Structure formats: C-alpha cells, structure tokens
Amino acid sequence: MPRDWDRELAALEALVRSYPEPSVNEIKSINGTPWSVLVSTIISLRTKDAVTLKSSINLLSLAGTPQDLMNLGEKKVAGLIYPAGFYNTKAANLIQIAHILIESHQGQVPPDKETLMSLPGVGLKTANLVLGVGFGIPALCVDIHVHRIANRRGWISSDKPDLTEKLLSDILPEKWWIPINRLLVSYGQIICTPVSPYCSTCPVNEDCPKIGVKKFR
C-alpha cells in the first residue's frame, strides 16, 4: 500500500505549529535574503539553535551584504558569532565566501547547488537548505534529525545522510522537499528525540516501526 505522505506529514505539521521555528527558518522570516540564510546555516553547523539564532542576528545586524561582512574583518566576525561552535573557522569561511561572491557573483548568492557546494564550508546539507529556504527552490535538506527519523520510521534504510537525501528524494513528493526539514527538526528536537523518544505523545506513533529504538516514553 502506498504511503500517505500528505496524511503523515500534515499530522506532524499540525503538531509542530506551536513549536519554535528552527533558527535558520527564523532568520529567513526576520531578514528574508538568501545571504542571511547562507550565513545562518554556516553558523548553525554543530551549534545549538538558540546560539545560532543569537549569533546570526548579531552578525547580520552589521553584515547585511557580503561587502558589509568583508568590511568587518575576520576577527570581528568571529567575535560576533561567538560562542557558536568552531567560530574562528566559520569566520574565516564566511570572509572567503563573501570575497568569492563579490568577485565572481556580483555580491549575490548563486541559486545553484554545485556552485554553492564549491564555497568554503558549504556541503550538500547547507546548499540544499539555502536553495530551499533562501530561494524557494525544491531541495531536500537532510540533517541529523531528518536522517534519524526517516530511518526510524522505515521510510528508507541508510547509514549516511547523503544517501538518505538520495533515497528520500526518490520517494518523497517534491512539494514536501522544502518543509520536511523544518518539520522534522522541530519534531526531532521535542518528540522524536535521539534517545528515548516521546512516542506516547506522537500523533503518528501507531504506524511507526520504531526501527533502532530500544526505549521510548
């Protein structure tokens, strides 16, 4: 029997409606530019959402464009995004990215996956999030939450996020490619947690195979 994606994901959408937006989505609603999404996504790597949001707001208040960021300099950028994880490395990458955008792309973020992935510190996850959230271009961003939940619910079977992205894009209707990350990040942080998920409060618990789950609440 084909999976009813609309029913399953609409139930999750209703559940997370009252939850805080993931930091990158929140930055998009505040600032609204692909540049802001790119900056906040880079800051978000290995960094908690609350820190990502604060660091992104701090930096983007002074660096609304690549040229603004270049003018700040690497040391100032690092100070503005501290205590984000690996803040010195991220500051160096952001300065390099700003330089490349100014020199090669008229100061604009390119709406192209391969070009985005050629930028320092930008991998598949970051590129797809920028395309989806920043530009509204259908792209499937697989982070640790999407990877874990897609496997736990038996949608796919994969041991690597990049493979999860490929397998999931083959079966998930394109209209869900952009919102799936926002839904599963919120759902994965509060309900379908890595350890001992809260299955008793999950609206799609009944048909979940709970693959790999040893204990749940």
PyMOL commands that place a pseudoatom at each C-alpha (Angstrom):
pseudoatom trace, name=CA, resn=MET, resi=1, chain=A, elem=C, hetatm=0, pos=[0.000, 0.000, 0.000]
pseudoatom trace, name=CA, resn=PRO, resi=2, chain=A, elem=C, hetatm=0, pos=[1.479, 3.386, -0.988]
pseudoatom trace, name=CA, resn=ARG, resi=3, chain=A, elem=C, hetatm=0, pos=[2.462, 5.653, 1.886]
pseudoatom trace, name=CA, resn=ASP, resi=4, chain=A, elem=C, hetatm=0, pos=[0.061, 8.522, 2.510]
pseudoatom trace, name=CA, resn=TRP, resi=5, chain=A, elem=C, hetatm=0, pos=[2.645, 11.295, 2.785]
pseudoatom trace, name=CA, resn=ASP, resi=6, chain=A, elem=C, hetatm=0, pos=[0.064, 14.068, 2.995]
pseudoatom trace, name=CA, resn=ARG, resi=7, chain=A, elem=C, hetatm=0, pos=[-1.700, 12.473, 5.970]
pseudoatom trace, name=CA, resn=GLU, resi=8, chain=A, elem=C, hetatm=0, pos=[1.512, 11.620, 7.812]
pseudoatom trace, name=CA, resn=LEU, resi=9, chain=A, elem=C, hetatm=0, pos=[3.297, 14.923, 7.296]
pseudoatom trace, name=CA, resn=ALA, resi=10, chain=A, elem=C, hetatm=0, pos=[0.178, 17.040, 7.790]
pseudoatom trace, name=CA, resn=ALA, resi=11, chain=A, elem=C, hetatm=0, pos=[-0.164, 15.428, 11.229]
pseudoatom trace, name=CA, resn=LEU, resi=12, chain=A, elem=C, hetatm=0, pos=[3.414, 16.430, 12.052]
pseudoatom trace, name=CA, resn=GLU, resi=13, chain=A, elem=C, hetatm=0, pos=[2.816, 19.895, 10.644]
pseudoatom trace, name=CA, resn=ALA, resi=14, chain=A, elem=C, hetatm=0, pos=[-0.134, 20.378, 12.989]
pseudoatom trace, name=CA, resn=LEU, resi=15, chain=A, elem=C, hetatm=0, pos=[1.960, 19.113, 15.906]
pseudoatom trace, name=CA, resn=VAL, resi=16, chain=A, elem=C, hetatm=0, pos=[4.941, 21.435, 15.406]
pseudoatom trace, name=CA, resn=ARG, resi=17, chain=A, elem=C, hetatm=0, pos=[2.888, 24.526, 14.570]
pseudoatom trace, name=CA, resn=SER, resi=18, chain=A, elem=C, hetatm=0, pos=[3.201, 25.759, 18.158]
pseudoatom trace, name=CA, resn=TYR, resi=19, chain=A, elem=C, hetatm=0, pos=[6.904, 24.859, 18.445]
pseudoatom trace, name=CA, resn=PRO, resi=20, chain=A, elem=C, hetatm=0, pos=[9.716, 27.383, 17.934]
pseudoatom trace, name=CA, resn=GLU, resi=21, chain=A, elem=C, hetatm=0, pos=[10.922, 27.681, 14.348]
pseudoatom trace, name=CA, resn=PRO, resi=22, chain=A, elem=C, hetatm=0, pos=[14.375, 26.211, 13.627]
pseudoatom trace, name=CA, resn=SER, resi=23, chain=A, elem=C, hetatm=0, pos=[16.958, 29.001, 13.768]
pseudoatom trace, name=CA, resn=VAL, resi=24, chain=A, elem=C, hetatm=0, pos=[17.607, 29.244, 10.020]
pseudoatom trace, name=CA, resn=ASN, resi=25, chain=A, elem=C, hetatm=0, pos=[13.879, 29.482, 9.259]
pseudoatom trace, name=CA, resn=GLU, resi=26, chain=A, elem=C, hetatm=0, pos=[13.558, 32.153, 11.944]
pseudoatom trace, name=CA, resn=ILE, resi=27, chain=A, elem=C, hetatm=0, pos=[16.392, 34.148, 10.375]
pseudoatom trace, name=CA, resn=LYS, resi=28, chain=A, elem=C, hetatm=0, pos=[14.664, 33.852, 6.996]
pseudoatom trace, name=CA, resn=SER, resi=29, chain=A, elem=C, hetatm=0, pos=[11.463, 35.298, 8.483]
pseudoatom trace, name=CA, resn=ILE, resi=30, chain=A, elem=C, hetatm=0, pos=[13.424, 38.178, 10.056]
pseudoatom trace, name=CA, resn=ASN, resi=31, chain=A, elem=C, hetatm=0, pos=[15.800, 39.029, 7.224]
pseudoatom trace, name=CA, resn=GLY, resi=32, chain=A, elem=C, hetatm=0, pos=[14.431, 37.276, 4.167]
pseudoatom trace, name=CA, resn=THR, resi=33, chain=A, elem=C, hetatm=0, pos=[17.518, 37.092, 1.933]
pseudoatom trace, name=CA, resn=PRO, resi=34, chain=A, elem=C, hetatm=0, pos=[19.462, 34.094, 0.585]
pseudoatom trace, name=CA, resn=TRP, resi=35, chain=A, elem=C, hetatm=0, pos=[22.588, 35.733, 2.048]
pseudoatom trace, name=CA, resn=SER, resi=36, chain=A, elem=C, hetatm=0, pos=[21.116, 35.674, 5.562]
pseudoatom trace, name=CA, resn=VAL, resi=37, chain=A, elem=C, hetatm=0, pos=[20.104, 32.029, 5.134]
pseudoatom trace, name=CA, resn=LEU, resi=38, chain=A, elem=C, hetatm=0, pos=[23.593, 31.094, 3.914]
pseudoatom trace, name=CA, resn=VAL, resi=39, chain=A, elem=C, hetatm=0, pos=[25.259, 32.905, 6.820]
pseudoatom trace, name=CA, resn=SER, resi=40, chain=A, elem=C, hetatm=0, pos=[22.974, 31.430, 9.480]
pseudoatom trace, name=CA, resn=THR, resi=41, chain=A, elem=C, hetatm=0, pos=[23.245, 27.926, 8.015]
pseudoatom trace, name=CA, resn=ILE, resi=42, chain=A, elem=C, hetatm=0, pos=[27.038, 28.056, 8.212]
pseudoatom trace, name=CA, resn=ILE, resi=43, chain=A, elem=C, hetatm=0, pos=[26.853, 29.332, 11.794]
pseudoatom trace, name=CA, resn=SER, resi=44, chain=A, elem=C, hetatm=0, pos=[24.380, 26.550, 12.678]
pseudoatom trace, name=CA, resn=LEU, resi=45, chain=A, elem=C, hetatm=0, pos=[26.776, 23.674, 11.976]
pseudoatom trace, name=CA, resn=ARG, resi=46, chain=A, elem=C, hetatm=0, pos=[27.438, 21.837, 15.264]
pseudoatom trace, name=CA, resn=THR, resi=47, chain=A, elem=C, hetatm=0, pos=[25.761, 24.657, 17.159]
pseudoatom trace, name=CA, resn=LYS, resi=48, chain=A, elem=C, hetatm=0, pos=[22.535, 24.711, 19.180]
pseudoatom trace, name=CA, resn=ASP, resi=49, chain=A, elem=C, hetatm=0, pos=[19.588, 26.584, 17.716]
pseudoatom trace, name=CA, resn=ALA, resi=50, chain=A, elem=C, hetatm=0, pos=[19.446, 29.250, 20.422]
pseudoatom trace, name=CA, resn=VAL, resi=51, chain=A, elem=C, hetatm=0, pos=[23.120, 30.095, 19.905]
pseudoatom trace, name=CA, resn=THR, resi=52, chain=A, elem=C, hetatm=0, pos=[22.737, 30.040, 16.116]
pseudoatom trace, name=CA, resn=LEU, resi=53, chain=A, elem=C, hetatm=0, pos=[19.836, 32.481, 16.273]
pseudoatom trace, name=CA, resn=LYS, resi=54, chain=A, elem=C, hetatm=0, pos=[21.607, 34.927, 18.576]
pseudoatom trace, name=CA, resn=SER, resi=55, chain=A, elem=C, hetatm=0, pos=[24.916, 34.732, 16.692]
pseudoatom trace, name=CA, resn=SER, resi=56, chain=A, elem=C, hetatm=0, pos=[23.196, 35.156, 13.324]
pseudoatom trace, name=CA, resn=ILE, resi=57, chain=A, elem=C, hetatm=0, pos=[21.247, 38.202, 14.479]
pseudoatom trace, name=CA, resn=ASN, resi=58, chain=A, elem=C, hetatm=0, pos=[24.425, 39.712, 15.953]
pseudoatom trace, name=CA, resn=LEU, resi=59, chain=A, elem=C, hetatm=0, pos=[26.358, 39.272, 12.722]
pseudoatom trace, name=CA, resn=LEU, resi=60, chain=A, elem=C, hetatm=0, pos=[23.634, 40.110, 10.222]
pseudoatom trace, name=CA, resn=SER, resi=61, chain=A, elem=C, hetatm=0, pos=[22.774, 43.331, 12.043]
pseudoatom trace, name=CA, resn=LEU, resi=62, chain=A, elem=C, hetatm=0, pos=[26.184, 44.575, 10.853]
pseudoatom trace, name=CA, resn=ALA, resi=63, chain=A, elem=C, hetatm=0, pos=[26.714, 42.381, 7.787]
pseudoatom trace, name=CA, resn=GLY, resi=64, chain=A, elem=C, hetatm=0, pos=[23.585, 42.537, 5.664]
pseudoatom trace, name=CA, resn=THR, resi=65, chain=A, elem=C, hetatm=0, pos=[25.634, 42.015, 2.499]
pseudoatom trace, name=CA, resn=PRO, resi=66, chain=A, elem=C, hetatm=0, pos=[28.885, 40.224, 1.599]
pseudoatom trace, name=CA, resn=GLN, resi=67, chain=A, elem=C, hetatm=0, pos=[30.638, 43.600, 1.321]
pseudoatom trace, name=CA, resn=ASP, resi=68, chain=A, elem=C, hetatm=0, pos=[29.479, 44.585, 4.812]
pseudoatom trace, name=CA, resn=LEU, resi=69, chain=A, elem=C, hetatm=0, pos=[30.925, 41.339, 6.155]
pseudoatom trace, name=CA, resn=MET, resi=70, chain=A, elem=C, hetatm=0, pos=[34.222, 41.863, 4.337]
pseudoatom trace, name=CA, resn=ASN, resi=71, chain=A, elem=C, hetatm=0, pos=[34.459, 45.323, 5.881]
pseudoatom trace, name=CA, resn=LEU, resi=72, chain=A, elem=C, hetatm=0, pos=[34.157, 43.860, 9.388]
pseudoatom trace, name=CA, resn=GLY, resi=73, chain=A, elem=C, hetatm=0, pos=[37.188, 41.601, 9.047]
pseudoatom trace, name=CA, resn=GLU, resi=74, chain=A, elem=C, hetatm=0, pos=[37.691, 38.055, 10.276]
pseudoatom trace, name=CA, resn=LYS, resi=75, chain=A, elem=C, hetatm=0, pos=[38.414, 38.861, 13.935]
pseudoatom trace, name=CA, resn=LYS, resi=76, chain=A, elem=C, hetatm=0, pos=[35.285, 40.996, 14.305]
pseudoatom trace, name=CA, resn=VAL, resi=77, chain=A, elem=C, hetatm=0, pos=[33.144, 38.341, 12.593]
pseudoatom trace, name=CA, resn=ALA, resi=78, chain=A, elem=C, hetatm=0, pos=[34.488, 35.667, 14.953]
pseudoatom trace, name=CA, resn=GLY, resi=79, chain=A, elem=C, hetatm=0, pos=[33.634, 37.818, 17.953]
pseudoatom trace, name=CA, resn=LEU, resi=80, chain=A, elem=C, hetatm=0, pos=[30.106, 38.448, 16.710]
pseudoatom trace, name=CA, resn=ILE, resi=81, chain=A, elem=C, hetatm=0, pos=[29.282, 34.765, 16.203]
pseudoatom trace, name=CA, resn=TYR, resi=82, chain=A, elem=C, hetatm=0, pos=[30.948, 33.515, 19.410]
pseudoatom trace, name=CA, resn=PRO, resi=83, chain=A, elem=C, hetatm=0, pos=[30.095, 31.092, 21.124]
pseudoatom trace, name=CA, resn=ALA, resi=84, chain=A, elem=C, hetatm=0, pos=[28.978, 29.210, 18.003]
pseudoatom trace, name=CA, resn=GLY, resi=85, chain=A, elem=C, hetatm=0, pos=[30.949, 26.014, 17.535]
pseudoatom trace, name=CA, resn=PHE, resi=86, chain=A, elem=C, hetatm=0, pos=[34.219, 26.439, 15.606]
pseudoatom trace, name=CA, resn=TYR, resi=87, chain=A, elem=C, hetatm=0, pos=[33.564, 30.176, 15.418]
pseudoatom trace, name=CA, resn=ASN, resi=88, chain=A, elem=C, hetatm=0, pos=[37.082, 31.008, 14.212]
pseudoatom trace, name=CA, resn=THR, resi=89, chain=A, elem=C, hetatm=0, pos=[36.874, 28.527, 11.326]
pseudoatom trace, name=CA, resn=LYS, resi=90, chain=A, elem=C, hetatm=0, pos=[33.385, 29.727, 10.426]
pseudoatom trace, name=CA, resn=ALA, resi=91, chain=A, elem=C, hetatm=0, pos=[34.526, 33.356, 10.478]
pseudoatom trace, name=CA, resn=ALA, resi=92, chain=A, elem=C, hetatm=0, pos=[37.376, 32.531, 8.091]
pseudoatom trace, name=CA, resn=ASN, resi=93, chain=A, elem=C, hetatm=0, pos=[34.994, 30.648, 5.780]
pseudoatom trace, name=CA, resn=LEU, resi=94, chain=A, elem=C, hetatm=0, pos=[32.467, 33.491, 5.816]
pseudoatom trace, name=CA, resn=ILE, resi=95, chain=A, elem=C, hetatm=0, pos=[35.141, 36.018, 4.862]
pseudoatom trace, name=CA, resn=GLN, resi=96, chain=A, elem=C, hetatm=0, pos=[36.274, 33.780, 1.986]
pseudoatom trace, name=CA, resn=ILE, resi=97, chain=A, elem=C, hetatm=0, pos=[32.687, 33.248, 0.848]
pseudoatom trace, name=CA, resn=ALA, resi=98, chain=A, elem=C, hetatm=0, pos=[31.991, 36.981, 0.895]
pseudoatom trace, name=CA, resn=HIS, resi=99, chain=A, elem=C, hetatm=0, pos=[35.116, 37.588, -1.202]
pseudoatom trace, name=CA, resn=ILE, resi=100, chain=A, elem=C, hetatm=0, pos=[34.102, 34.929, -3.757]
pseudoatom trace, name=CA, resn=LEU, resi=101, chain=A, elem=C, hetatm=0, pos=[30.551, 36.272, -4.022]
pseudoatom trace, name=CA, resn=ILE, resi=102, chain=A, elem=C, hetatm=0, pos=[31.828, 39.802, -4.600]
pseudoatom trace, name=CA, resn=GLU, resi=103, chain=A, elem=C, hetatm=0, pos=[34.487, 38.774, -7.116]
pseudoatom trace, name=CA, resn=SER, resi=104, chain=A, elem=C, hetatm=0, pos=[32.565, 36.128, -9.061]
pseudoatom trace, name=CA, resn=HIS, resi=105, chain=A, elem=C, hetatm=0, pos=[28.817, 36.591, -8.460]
pseudoatom trace, name=CA, resn=GLN, resi=106, chain=A, elem=C, hetatm=0, pos=[28.194, 40.346, -8.266]
pseudoatom trace, name=CA, resn=GLY, resi=107, chain=A, elem=C, hetatm=0, pos=[27.810, 40.058, -4.500]
pseudoatom trace, name=CA, resn=GLN, resi=108, chain=A, elem=C, hetatm=0, pos=[24.852, 37.692, -4.809]
pseudoatom trace, name=CA, resn=VAL, resi=109, chain=A, elem=C, hetatm=0, pos=[24.331, 34.158, -3.502]
pseudoatom trace, name=CA, resn=PRO, resi=110, chain=A, elem=C, hetatm=0, pos=[24.073, 31.850, -6.548]
pseudoatom trace, name=CA, resn=PRO, resi=111, chain=A, elem=C, hetatm=0, pos=[20.895, 29.715, -6.758]
pseudoatom trace, name=CA, resn=ASP, resi=112, chain=A, elem=C, hetatm=0, pos=[22.830, 26.660, -7.941]
pseudoatom trace, name=CA, resn=LYS, resi=113, chain=A, elem=C, hetatm=0, pos=[23.726, 23.585, -5.882]
pseudoatom trace, name=CA, resn=GLU, resi=114, chain=A, elem=C, hetatm=0, pos=[27.109, 22.847, -7.442]
pseudoatom trace, name=CA, resn=THR, resi=115, chain=A, elem=C, hetatm=0, pos=[28.232, 26.469, -7.207]
pseudoatom trace, name=CA, resn=LEU, resi=116, chain=A, elem=C, hetatm=0, pos=[27.122, 26.688, -3.585]
pseudoatom trace, name=CA, resn=MET, resi=117, chain=A, elem=C, hetatm=0, pos=[28.993, 23.481, -2.741]
pseudoatom trace, name=CA, resn=SER, resi=118, chain=A, elem=C, hetatm=0, pos=[32.177, 24.963, -4.194]
pseudoatom trace, name=CA, resn=LEU, resi=119, chain=A, elem=C, hetatm=0, pos=[32.145, 27.632, -1.460]
pseudoatom trace, name=CA, resn=PRO, resi=120, chain=A, elem=C, hetatm=0, pos=[34.295, 27.090, 1.671]
pseudoatom trace, name=CA, resn=GLY, resi=121, chain=A, elem=C, hetatm=0, pos=[32.454, 25.202, 4.405]
pseudoatom trace, name=CA, resn=VAL, resi=122, chain=A, elem=C, hetatm=0, pos=[29.379, 24.523, 2.259]
pseudoatom trace, name=CA, resn=GLY, resi=123, chain=A, elem=C, hetatm=0, pos=[28.319, 20.900, 1.849]
pseudoatom trace, name=CA, resn=LEU, resi=124, chain=A, elem=C, hetatm=0, pos=[25.213, 19.224, 0.465]
pseudoatom trace, name=CA, resn=LYS, resi=125, chain=A, elem=C, hetatm=0, pos=[23.078, 19.928, 3.542]
pseudoatom trace, name=CA, resn=THR, resi=126, chain=A, elem=C, hetatm=0, pos=[23.929, 23.630, 3.594]
pseudoatom trace, name=CA, resn=ALA, resi=127, chain=A, elem=C, hetatm=0, pos=[23.491, 24.021, -0.164]
pseudoatom trace, name=CA, resn=ASN, resi=128, chain=A, elem=C, hetatm=0, pos=[20.058, 22.392, -0.126]
pseudoatom trace, name=CA, resn=LEU, resi=129, chain=A, elem=C, hetatm=0, pos=[18.898, 24.461, 2.846]
pseudoatom trace, name=CA, resn=VAL, resi=130, chain=A, elem=C, hetatm=0, pos=[19.966, 27.673, 1.107]
pseudoatom trace, name=CA, resn=LEU, resi=131, chain=A, elem=C, hetatm=0, pos=[18.182, 26.627, -2.089]
pseudoatom trace, name=CA, resn=GLY, resi=132, chain=A, elem=C, hetatm=0, pos=[15.006, 25.607, -0.278]
pseudoatom trace, name=CA, resn=VAL, resi=133, chain=A, elem=C, hetatm=0, pos=[14.681, 28.206, 2.480]
pseudoatom trace, name=CA, resn=GLY, resi=134, chain=A, elem=C, hetatm=0, pos=[16.619, 31.005, 0.806]
pseudoatom trace, name=CA, resn=PHE, resi=135, chain=A, elem=C, hetatm=0, pos=[15.316, 30.729, -2.755]
pseudoatom trace, name=CA, resn=GLY, resi=136, chain=A, elem=C, hetatm=0, pos=[12.207, 28.541, -2.545]
pseudoatom trace, name=CA, resn=ILE, resi=137, chain=A, elem=C, hetatm=0, pos=[13.785, 26.081, -4.988]
pseudoatom trace, name=CA, resn=PRO, resi=138, chain=A, elem=C, hetatm=0, pos=[12.767, 22.461, -4.242]
pseudoatom trace, name=CA, resn=ALA, resi=139, chain=A, elem=C, hetatm=0, pos=[15.729, 20.886, -2.451]
pseudoatom trace, name=CA, resn=LEU, resi=140, chain=A, elem=C, hetatm=0, pos=[15.812, 18.213, 0.227]
pseudoatom trace, name=CA, resn=CYS, resi=141, chain=A, elem=C, hetatm=0, pos=[17.954, 19.173, 3.224]
pseudoatom trace, name=CA, resn=VAL, resi=142, chain=A, elem=C, hetatm=0, pos=[18.909, 16.128, 5.285]
pseudoatom trace, name=CA, resn=ASP, resi=143, chain=A, elem=C, hetatm=0, pos=[20.374, 16.933, 8.691]
pseudoatom trace, name=CA, resn=ILE, resi=144, chain=A, elem=C, hetatm=0, pos=[20.764, 14.583, 11.681]
pseudoatom trace, name=CA, resn=HIS, resi=145, chain=A, elem=C, hetatm=0, pos=[17.051, 14.804, 12.534]
pseudoatom trace, name=CA, resn=VAL, resi=146, chain=A, elem=C, hetatm=0, pos=[15.803, 14.072, 9.010]
pseudoatom trace, name=CA, resn=HIS, resi=147, chain=A, elem=C, hetatm=0, pos=[18.329, 11.242, 8.670]
pseudoatom trace, name=CA, resn=ARG, resi=148, chain=A, elem=C, hetatm=0, pos=[17.387, 9.660, 12.019]
pseudoatom trace, name=CA, resn=ILE, resi=149, chain=A, elem=C, hetatm=0, pos=[13.612, 9.960, 11.659]
pseudoatom trace, name=CA, resn=ALA, resi=150, chain=A, elem=C, hetatm=0, pos=[13.484, 8.818, 8.021]
pseudoatom trace, name=CA, resn=ASN, resi=151, chain=A, elem=C, hetatm=0, pos=[15.296, 5.630, 9.048]
pseudoatom trace, name=CA, resn=ARG, resi=152, chain=A, elem=C, hetatm=0, pos=[13.408, 5.196, 12.333]
pseudoatom trace, name=CA, resn=ARG, resi=153, chain=A, elem=C, hetatm=0, pos=[10.051, 5.399, 10.580]
pseudoatom trace, name=CA, resn=GLY, resi=154, chain=A, elem=C, hetatm=0, pos=[11.189, 2.982, 7.881]
pseudoatom trace, name=CA, resn=TRP, resi=155, chain=A, elem=C, hetatm=0, pos=[10.868, 5.427, 5.009]
pseudoatom trace, name=CA, resn=ILE, resi=156, chain=A, elem=C, hetatm=0, pos=[14.340, 4.447, 3.841]
pseudoatom trace, name=CA, resn=SER, resi=157, chain=A, elem=C, hetatm=0, pos=[17.313, 2.424, 5.099]
pseudoatom trace, name=CA, resn=SER, resi=158, chain=A, elem=C, hetatm=0, pos=[20.572, 4.337, 5.052]
pseudoatom trace, name=CA, resn=ASP, resi=159, chain=A, elem=C, hetatm=0, pos=[23.645, 4.781, 7.219]
pseudoatom trace, name=CA, resn=LYS, resi=160, chain=A, elem=C, hetatm=0, pos=[24.722, 8.118, 5.704]
pseudoatom trace, name=CA, resn=PRO, resi=161, chain=A, elem=C, hetatm=0, pos=[22.854, 11.446, 5.374]
pseudoatom trace, name=CA, resn=ASP, resi=162, chain=A, elem=C, hetatm=0, pos=[23.944, 11.902, 1.741]
pseudoatom trace, name=CA, resn=LEU, resi=163, chain=A, elem=C, hetatm=0, pos=[22.449, 8.513, 0.853]
pseudoatom trace, name=CA, resn=THR, resi=164, chain=A, elem=C, hetatm=0, pos=[19.324, 9.377, 2.840]
pseudoatom trace, name=CA, resn=GLU, resi=165, chain=A, elem=C, hetatm=0, pos=[18.951, 12.524, 0.723]
pseudoatom trace, name=CA, resn=LYS, resi=166, chain=A, elem=C, hetatm=0, pos=[19.161, 10.484, -2.478]
pseudoatom trace, name=CA, resn=LEU, resi=167, chain=A, elem=C, hetatm=0, pos=[16.778, 7.728, -1.352]
pseudoatom trace, name=CA, resn=LEU, resi=168, chain=A, elem=C, hetatm=0, pos=[14.266, 10.118, 0.190]
pseudoatom trace, name=CA, resn=SER, resi=169, chain=A, elem=C, hetatm=0, pos=[14.193, 12.351, -2.888]
pseudoatom trace, name=CA, resn=ASP, resi=170, chain=A, elem=C, hetatm=0, pos=[13.169, 9.282, -4.913]
pseudoatom trace, name=CA, resn=ILE, resi=171, chain=A, elem=C, hetatm=0, pos=[10.038, 8.621, -2.825]
pseudoatom trace, name=CA, resn=LEU, resi=172, chain=A, elem=C, hetatm=0, pos=[9.020, 11.898, -1.161]
pseudoatom trace, name=CA, resn=PRO, resi=173, chain=A, elem=C, hetatm=0, pos=[6.676, 14.126, -3.211]
pseudoatom trace, name=CA, resn=GLU, resi=174, chain=A, elem=C, hetatm=0, pos=[8.523, 17.265, -4.283]
pseudoatom trace, name=CA, resn=LYS, resi=175, chain=A, elem=C, hetatm=0, pos=[6.051, 19.573, -2.538]
pseudoatom trace, name=CA, resn=TRP, resi=176, chain=A, elem=C, hetatm=0, pos=[7.407, 18.279, 0.790]
pseudoatom trace, name=CA, resn=TRP, resi=177, chain=A, elem=C, hetatm=0, pos=[11.111, 18.678, -0.047]
pseudoatom trace, name=CA, resn=ILE, resi=178, chain=A, elem=C, hetatm=0, pos=[11.412, 22.171, 1.433]
pseudoatom trace, name=CA, resn=PRO, resi=179, chain=A, elem=C, hetatm=0, pos=[9.152, 21.859, 4.520]
pseudoatom trace, name=CA, resn=ILE, resi=180, chain=A, elem=C, hetatm=0, pos=[10.369, 18.380, 5.556]
pseudoatom trace, name=CA, resn=ASN, resi=181, chain=A, elem=C, hetatm=0, pos=[13.485, 19.790, 7.216]
pseudoatom trace, name=CA, resn=ARG, resi=182, chain=A, elem=C, hetatm=0, pos=[11.587, 22.365, 9.275]
pseudoatom trace, name=CA, resn=LEU, resi=183, chain=A, elem=C, hetatm=0, pos=[9.021, 19.732, 10.314]
pseudoatom trace, name=CA, resn=LEU, resi=184, chain=A, elem=C, hetatm=0, pos=[11.480, 17.023, 11.299]
pseudoatom trace, name=CA, resn=VAL, resi=185, chain=A, elem=C, hetatm=0, pos=[13.939, 19.349, 13.046]
pseudoatom trace, name=CA, resn=SER, resi=186, chain=A, elem=C, hetatm=0, pos=[11.196, 20.617, 15.373]
pseudoatom trace, name=CA, resn=TYR, resi=187, chain=A, elem=C, hetatm=0, pos=[9.655, 17.146, 15.740]
pseudoatom trace, name=CA, resn=GLY, resi=188, chain=A, elem=C, hetatm=0, pos=[13.076, 15.565, 16.308]
pseudoatom trace, name=CA, resn=GLN, resi=189, chain=A, elem=C, hetatm=0, pos=[14.136, 18.077, 18.946]
pseudoatom trace, name=CA, resn=ILE, resi=190, chain=A, elem=C, hetatm=0, pos=[10.986, 17.742, 21.064]
pseudoatom trace, name=CA, resn=ILE, resi=191, chain=A, elem=C, hetatm=0, pos=[9.197, 14.427, 20.325]
pseudoatom trace, name=CA, resn=CYS, resi=192, chain=A, elem=C, hetatm=0, pos=[11.265, 12.019, 18.216]
pseudoatom trace, name=CA, resn=THR, resi=193, chain=A, elem=C, hetatm=0, pos=[14.469, 12.593, 20.172]
pseudoatom trace, name=CA, resn=PRO, resi=194, chain=A, elem=C, hetatm=0, pos=[17.662, 10.590, 19.538]
pseudoatom trace, name=CA, resn=VAL, resi=195, chain=A, elem=C, hetatm=0, pos=[17.355, 8.665, 22.825]
pseudoatom trace, name=CA, resn=SER, resi=196, chain=A, elem=C, hetatm=0, pos=[14.074, 7.575, 24.460]
pseudoatom trace, name=CA, resn=PRO, resi=197, chain=A, elem=C, hetatm=0, pos=[11.671, 9.378, 22.102]
pseudoatom trace, name=CA, resn=TYR, resi=198, chain=A, elem=C, hetatm=0, pos=[8.290, 10.542, 23.431]
pseudoatom trace, name=CA, resn=CYS, resi=199, chain=A, elem=C, hetatm=0, pos=[6.213, 8.070, 21.433]
pseudoatom trace, name=CA, resn=SER, resi=200, chain=A, elem=C, hetatm=0, pos=[3.218, 8.384, 23.777]
pseudoatom trace, name=CA, resn=THR, resi=201, chain=A, elem=C, hetatm=0, pos=[2.635, 11.962, 22.589]
pseudoatom trace, name=CA, resn=CYS, resi=202, chain=A, elem=C, hetatm=0, pos=[3.417, 11.366, 18.907]
pseudoatom trace, name=CA, resn=PRO, resi=203, chain=A, elem=C, hetatm=0, pos=[0.453, 11.728, 16.507]
pseudoatom trace, name=CA, resn=VAL, resi=204, chain=A, elem=C, hetatm=0, pos=[1.920, 9.184, 14.071]
pseudoatom trace, name=CA, resn=ASN, resi=205, chain=A, elem=C, hetatm=0, pos=[3.042, 6.650, 16.678]
pseudoatom trace, name=CA, resn=GLU, resi=206, chain=A, elem=C, hetatm=0, pos=[0.626, 3.866, 15.749]
pseudoatom trace, name=CA, resn=ASP, resi=207, chain=A, elem=C, hetatm=0, pos=[2.128, 3.112, 12.354]
pseudoatom trace, name=CA, resn=CYS, resi=208, chain=A, elem=C, hetatm=0, pos=[5.767, 3.708, 13.353]
pseudoatom trace, name=CA, resn=PRO, resi=209, chain=A, elem=C, hetatm=0, pos=[8.050, 0.632, 13.292]
pseudoatom trace, name=CA, resn=LYS, resi=210, chain=A, elem=C, hetatm=0, pos=[10.466, 2.410, 15.697]
pseudoatom trace, name=CA, resn=ILE, resi=211, chain=A, elem=C, hetatm=0, pos=[13.484, 0.982, 13.911]
pseudoatom trace, name=CA, resn=GLY, resi=212, chain=A, elem=C, hetatm=0, pos=[16.549, 1.124, 16.154]
pseudoatom trace, name=CA, resn=VAL, resi=213, chain=A, elem=C, hetatm=0, pos=[14.588, 2.404, 19.173]
pseudoatom trace, name=CA, resn=LYS, resi=214, chain=A, elem=C, hetatm=0, pos=[15.495, 0.472, 22.313]
pseudoatom trace, name=CA, resn=LYS, resi=215, chain=A, elem=C, hetatm=0, pos=[13.478, 2.506, 24.817]
pseudoatom trace, name=CA, resn=PHE, resi=216, chain=A, elem=C, hetatm=0, pos=[10.716, 5.070, 24.485]
pseudoatom trace, name=CA, resn=ARG, resi=217, chain=A, elem=C, hetatm=0, pos=[8.439, 7.141, 26.679]
for i in range(1, 217): cmd.bond("trace and resi %d" % i, "trace and resi %d" % (i + 1))
show_as sticks, trace
zoom trace
